Amino acid sequence: MPFRVYVLRSLRDKKFYKGMTQNLDERLKDHNAGRVPSTRHRRPFELAYFETYATRDQARNREKFFKSGPGVKFLKAILAEKAQL
């Protein structure tokens, strides 16, 4: 099963959360149901962006990148472009 690196947008505070999972649909449900302590207070969420990787290591490296300064800039550009479509 492939690994997905995802970005969620909180509909409450408009901030982003980055994570990794093998089951994106279930993970989004977990976040929105309050089963993830770190995001419980920021519900509800929508899926803003995701990428798919074959290995956990590839996905983990990409997740770390998204949480870095250059990664945040990259995501802002991608999400701004997506919003204009």
MOPECOR-V480053 format. One record per pair of residues at least 12 apart in sequence whose C-alpha atoms are under 6 Angstrom apart, sorted by the first residue. I is the first residue (numbers start at 0). J is the second residue. D is the distance in whole Angstrom. If there is no record, write none. Layout:
I:J:D
I:J:D
This chain:
1:21:6
1:52:6
1:53:5
2:20:6
2:21:5
2:51:6
2:52:5
3:19:6
3:20:5
3:21:6
3:50:6
3:51:5
4:18:6
4:19:4
4:49:5
4:50:5
4:58:6
5:17:6
5:18:5
5:48:6
5:49:4
6:47:6
6:48:5
7:44:6
7:45:6
7:46:5
7:47:5
8:44:5
8:45:5
8:47:6
9:41:6
9:43:6
9:44:4
10:43:6
10:44:6
11:41:6
31:43:5
